[in-house]
Amino acid sequence: MPKTSARLLSLLSLLQARRDWPGALLAERLEVSPRTVRRDVDRLRELGYPIVAFKGPDGGYRLGAGTELPPLLFDDDQAVALAVALQIADTAGVGIDEAAARALTTVRQVMPPRLRRRIDILQVTAVRRPTMRPDSTVDSGVLMALGAAVHAREVLRFDYVPASASASGPVSAAADGDRAQSPPRRAEPHHLVTWGGRWYLVAWDLDREDWRTFRADRITPRVPTGPRFIRRELPGGDVATFVAGRFRDSDGSGGWPCRGEVILDLPATAVSRYVRDGIVEELGPDRCRLVLGSWSWPGLAAAVGAFDADIEVVGPPELRDAFAHLAHRYAAAGRPTAPGPIR
């Protein structure tokens, strides 16, 4: 590719990345003079790109909007990033697998042969990490509604299925009717985040006057939304610190709905390598204390039981009851069934 053409591609890529670009900064990024930037802008205008110049101390350029905008161009790095993102879309927990595949096909068709070959070479197989939690796919319409409320800073009204209800199985028609008649939850939505393959809404719960993380797949938004609000300061200063603290419980706030403590007849080193969001304390060469959280008591008991060791429950009583419940269930599953009729 000629040097000028490559520079035009880089300039267009920069103009697409942000709204306003000071001319001096563009020249610095492209390693050319401001005069060369002006000539390149004129060339892009001749190709049909509506580039607007703005005046001021930091005068520069912006890529204007238009219904007749020519096809967008991608540099090599952008093409690779786009191909990877679309191929791993099925691990995002959103029902967009088919749409992502169609988008990748569409993008591939309009790319020049050189970039098309790079995409064809980069074949990625997205494999979900084995997990004890059931898959939960969020409807893309729900994500759009949550994202719109976050962007507009409008109070969100929604129905919410708590962890205890979802853990017990499908919601009955009667229970669903009762929930429809109950008042909706009200919260100030702040961030839409992903954690461990699931989507969550970080929000200030107006009724409980506290910060909450809501599972997006359990949210049913109501319309219309509520009034606009002034954004509050998140504990910890940023959303990454807040979410990590809630799920790992590093701030002691009890982020997991169910949290228990047990003693295992296993070395701490053997347990800690499989514990991501818990605390492991060594009590002896072959004995350790484990503090762990989960979305349900049966799920927590099953997670602890996966270590295949003798267990002493320290507390709370709900965890002990969950072990008894699973013991009864497993015992029933272990009993031989009566043989069927011989045919």
Secondary structure as UniProt FT lines:
FT   HELIX           3..17
FT   STRAND          21..22
FT   HELIX           23..30
FT   HELIX           34..46
FT   TURN            47..48
FT   STRAND          51..54
FT   TURN            57..58
FT   STRAND          60..63
FT   TURN            67..68
FT   HELIX           76..87
FT   HELIX           89..91
FT   HELIX           97..110
FT   HELIX           113..121
FT   HELIX           140..152
FT   STRAND          156..160
FT   HELIX           163..167
FT   HELIX           173..181
FT   STRAND          185..195
FT   TURN            196..197
FT   STRAND          198..205
FT   TURN            206..209
FT   STRAND          210..215
FT   HELIX           216..218
FT   STRAND          219..221
FT   TURN            235..236
FT   HELIX           239..248
FT   TURN            249..251
FT   STRAND          258..264
FT   HELIX           268..272
FT   TURN            273..274
FT   STRAND          279..284
FT   TURN            285..286
FT   STRAND          287..294
FT   HELIX           297..305
FT   TURN            306..307
FT   STRAND          311..315
FT   HELIX           317..334
//
